[in-house]
Amino acid sequence: MGPSYALLRFGVSTVLYKLKVGHYDEDALEQAFKSASEKLKEKMLTTRQRIENRGLRKGRRQGIEQGMQQGMQNKALDIARYMLHALHLGVDKVQEATGLSRQLVHQIAQEKA
């Protein structure tokens, strides 16, 4: 519970007490409700925006990470193709150098240059 929740709770308690004991001015009470309502709406929108922004940042970060991983994988595949087809190195050496699986390097070796 943050300070704004405590303040809202205090405001509601105060209004309820005044209604109970009958010490209130209707216009002032109506204005207090409107003001509290506007502040609450504002706070809810701000909180929603923060949550959305946090989600967007997380999504961007994940997208960048995935893009980098795909780029590194593609580069390893390109290097493996070059090593196999242009340099005529064996599957074991290419696997060791690129970190690709033996099966994948074997598949690349079967491709036509």
Order of alpha helices (4+ residues) and beta strands (2+ residues): alpha-alpha-alpha-alpha
